[in-house]
């Protein structure tokens, strides 16, 4: 069964790449030239269509807590990082334009990287502190201009148990903007692909959005403890949902 699922997943990916190069990317380009906002909305729709198709092939997704996502303000989504399907599954359930802060490895994915650039995806480079500081500052400007951000504060895929340390640098996004944090947990995405690469294995995935955390009135001590506060909430949700 995994064989046919894998063939279906890769076949769809190839189809998506071809139709994007031939039709969808050029259409999005011309829409964006005349109206940037409409161009971004078009890109989000195409990305979510592609992601939803891949999710349908590889995962049985249960989503909880969407009512916890504020609808009238930019926020910072922060969650645990288990596998490549974290972004594929999570992004399609975000109700408004959200840019992603990712490792620069995403640049290597043809077509996907083109779509990511259309929605303002930002990249962190390994061992390049100066470049990464500039990336964070750009993300702060995005938030101030009304665009939400999605980031995985562990900094890399965690292949161990539970959740790893949430890096404090990620929280500059909220310190400089007072944006609220929407923590989320996602389970079992590592089991979808990484565990049996290159095969796809359909898994039950639970994505849970937790109540937002206000950052504007925190004391210095609370600010210092914020990475662990968010990490702990995410890990509790991850464990409660039977995460692997």
C-alpha positions as CSV (number, residue, x, y, z in Angstrom):
1,X,0.0,0.0,0.0
2,X,2.9,2.4,0.8
3,X,4.3,1.7,-2.7
4,X,1.1,2.9,-4.5
5,X,0.8,5.9,-2.1
6,X,4.4,6.9,-2.7
7,X,3.9,6.6,-6.5
8,X,0.7,8.8,-6.2
9,X,2.6,11.4,-4.0
10,X,5.6,11.7,-6.3
11,X,3.3,11.7,-9.4
12,X,1.3,14.6,-8.0
13,X,4.4,16.5,-7.1
14,X,5.7,16.2,-10.7
15,X,2.3,17.2,-12.0
16,X,2.3,20.2,-9.7
17,X,5.8,21.3,-10.8
18,X,4.9,21.0,-14.5
19,X,1.6,22.8,-14.3
20,X,3.1,25.5,-12.1
21,X,6.0,26.2,-14.6
22,X,3.7,26.2,-17.6
23,X,0.7,28.0,-16.3
24,X,0.3,28.9,-12.7
25,X,3.5,30.7,-12.0
26,X,3.1,33.0,-15.1
27,X,-0.5,33.6,-14.2
28,X,0.4,34.6,-10.7
29,X,3.2,36.8,-11.9
30,X,0.9,38.9,-14.1
31,X,-1.8,39.1,-11.4
32,X,0.9,40.3,-8.9
33,X,2.2,42.9,-11.3
34,X,-1.2,44.6,-11.5
35,X,-2.2,44.0,-7.9
36,X,0.3,42.7,-5.3
37,X,-2.3,41.7,-2.8
38,X,-4.3,39.7,-5.3
39,X,-1.1,38.1,-6.5
40,X,-0.3,36.9,-3.0
41,X,-3.8,35.6,-2.5
42,X,-3.6,33.7,-5.7
43,X,-0.3,32.2,-4.6
44,X,-1.7,31.2,-1.2
45,X,-4.6,29.4,-3.0
46,X,-2.2,27.5,-5.2
47,X,0.1,26.6,-2.4
48,X,-2.8,25.4,-0.2
49,X,-4.2,23.4,-3.1
50,X,-0.9,21.6,-3.6
51,X,-0.4,21.1,0.1
52,X,-3.9,19.8,0.6
53,X,-3.5,17.2,-2.2
54,X,-0.3,15.9,-0.7
55,X,-1.8,15.8,2.8
56,X,-4.8,13.8,1.5
57,X,-2.4,11.2,0.1
58,X,-0.1,11.0,3.1
59,X,-2.0,11.9,6.2
60,X,-5.3,11.6,8.0
61,X,-5.4,15.1,9.7
62,X,-7.4,16.1,12.7
63,X,-7.3,19.8,13.4
64,X,-8.1,21.3,16.8
65,X,-8.3,24.8,18.2
66,X,-8.7,26.9,15.1
67,X,-11.0,29.1,17.2
68,X,-7.8,30.1,19.1
69,X,-6.4,31.9,16.1
70,X,-7.1,35.7,16.2
71,X,-8.7,36.9,13.0
72,X,-8.0,40.6,13.1
73,X,-4.3,41.0,13.9
74,X,-0.9,39.6,12.7
75,X,0.4,36.9,15.0
76,X,3.4,34.6,15.2
77,X,2.7,30.9,14.9
78,X,5.2,28.8,16.8
79,X,5.3,25.0,16.9
80,X,7.4,21.9,17.1
81,X,9.2,20.6,14.1
82,X,9.1,16.9,13.3
83,X,9.3,16.6,9.6
84,X,8.9,18.2,6.1
85,X,5.2,17.6,6.3
86,X,4.9,20.1,9.2
87,X,4.7,23.1,6.8
88,X,2.7,21.2,4.2
89,X,-0.1,20.3,6.7
90,X,0.0,23.4,9.0
91,X,0.0,26.1,6.3
92,X,-3.3,25.2,4.7
93,X,-5.1,25.8,8.0
94,X,-3.9,29.3,8.5
95,X,-6.8,31.7,7.8
96,X,-4.9,34.6,6.4
97,X,-1.7,35.6,4.6
98,X,1.2,34.1,6.6
99,X,4.9,34.2,5.6
100,X,7.3,31.5,6.7
101,X,10.7,31.6,8.2
102,X,12.6,28.5,7.1
103,X,16.0,27.1,6.8
104,X,17.6,28.0,3.5
105,X,17.4,24.3,2.4
106,X,13.9,25.1,1.2
107,X,15.4,27.2,-1.5
108,X,16.6,24.0,-3.1
109,X,13.1,22.7,-3.8
110,X,12.2,23.7,-7.4
111,X,8.8,25.3,-7.9
112,X,8.0,25.2,-4.2
113,X,10.6,27.8,-3.5
114,X,9.1,30.0,-6.3
115,X,5.7,29.9,-4.6
116,X,7.3,30.5,-1.2
117,X,9.0,33.6,-2.5
118,X,5.6,34.9,-3.8
119,X,4.3,34.9,-0.2
120,X,7.4,36.5,1.3
121,X,9.1,33.4,2.7
122,X,12.3,34.3,4.6
123,X,15.4,32.0,5.0
124,X,17.9,31.5,7.8
125,X,21.4,30.4,6.8
126,X,23.5,28.1,8.9
127,X,26.2,29.8,10.8
128,X,25.5,33.2,9.3
129,X,24.6,35.3,12.3
130,X,24.7,38.7,10.4
131,X,22.4,37.4,7.6
132,X,20.0,35.8,10.0
133,X,19.7,39.0,12.1
134,X,18.7,40.8,8.9
135,X,16.1,38.1,8.2
136,X,14.6,38.6,11.6
137,X,14.5,42.4,11.1
138,X,12.7,41.9,7.8
139,X,10.2,39.6,9.5
140,X,9.6,42.2,12.1
141,X,8.7,44.7,9.3
142,X,6.3,42.1,7.8
143,X,4.5,41.8,11.1
144,X,4.3,45.6,11.6
145,X,2.8,45.8,8.1
146,X,0.1,43.2,9.0
147,X,1.6,39.9,7.8
148,X,1.6,37.0,10.2
149,X,4.7,34.7,10.5
150,X,5.1,31.0,10.9
151,X,8.3,29.8,12.5
152,X,9.6,26.6,14.1
153,X,11.7,27.8,17.1
154,X,13.6,24.5,17.5
155,X,15.6,25.6,14.5
156,X,15.6,22.2,12.8
157,X,13.7,19.0,12.6
158,X,13.7,17.2,16.0
159,X,14.1,13.5,15.5
160,X,14.2,12.7,19.2
161,X,11.5,12.5,21.8
162,X,9.3,15.4,22.8
163,X,10.3,18.9,21.8
164,X,13.8,20.5,21.8
165,X,14.8,23.9,23.1
166,X,13.0,26.8,21.6
167,X,15.7,29.3,20.5
168,X,15.4,32.7,22.0
169,X,16.2,34.5,18.7
170,X,12.8,33.5,17.4
171,X,11.1,35.6,20.1
172,X,12.6,38.8,18.8
173,X,9.6,38.8,16.5
174,X,7.3,39.4,19.4
175,X,9.6,41.5,21.5
176,X,9.9,44.1,18.8
177,X,6.2,44.1,17.6
178,X,4.1,43.0,20.7
179,X,2.5,40.5,18.3
180,X,0.7,37.6,20.1
181,X,2.1,34.1,19.8
182,X,-0.2,31.3,18.7
183,X,1.5,28.1,19.8
184,X,0.7,24.8,18.0
185,X,1.7,21.2,18.1
186,X,1.8,18.7,15.3
187,X,2.1,15.0,15.7
188,X,3.5,12.0,13.7
189,X,4.7,13.9,10.6
190,X,8.1,12.3,11.0
191,X,6.4,9.0,10.5
192,X,4.9,10.1,7.2
193,X,8.2,10.3,5.3
194,X,11.4,10.6,7.2
195,X,11.0,7.3,9.1
196,X,10.9,5.2,5.9
197,X,12.4,7.6,3.2
198,X,11.8,7.5,0.3
199,X,8.4,5.8,1.0
200,X,5.3,7.6,2.1
201,X,3.3,6.1,5.0
202,X,-0.2,7.3,5.7
203,X,-0.4,8.4,9.4
204,X,-2.9,10.0,11.7
205,X,-1.7,13.5,12.3
206,X,-3.1,15.8,14.9
207,X,-2.6,19.6,14.5
208,X,-3.7,21.7,17.5
209,X,-3.6,25.4,17.8
210,X,-3.4,26.6,21.4
211,X,-4.7,29.8,23.0
212,X,-2.7,32.9,22.0
213,X,-0.1,34.3,24.4
214,X,0.0,38.1,24.9
215,X,3.5,39.5,24.8
216,X,2.9,43.2,25.2
217,X,2.7,43.4,29.0
218,X,5.3,40.8,30.1
219,X,7.8,41.6,32.8
220,X,11.5,41.2,32.1
221,X,11.5,37.8,33.9
222,X,8.5,36.7,31.9
223,X,10.1,37.7,28.7
224,X,13.2,35.7,29.6
225,X,11.1,32.7,30.4
226,X,8.9,33.0,27.3
227,X,10.7,30.5,25.1
228,X,10.3,27.8,27.8
229,X,6.7,28.8,28.5
230,X,5.8,28.3,24.8
231,X,7.9,25.2,24.4
232,X,6.2,23.6,27.5
233,X,2.7,24.4,26.2
234,X,3.6,22.9,22.8
235,X,5.1,19.8,24.3
236,X,2.1,19.2,26.6
237,X,-0.2,19.4,23.6
238,X,2.1,17.1,21.6
239,X,2.1,14.5,24.3
240,X,-1.7,14.8,25.0
241,X,-2.3,14.1,21.3
242,X,-0.2,11.0,21.3
243,X,2.7,12.5,19.4
244,X,5.6,10.6,17.9
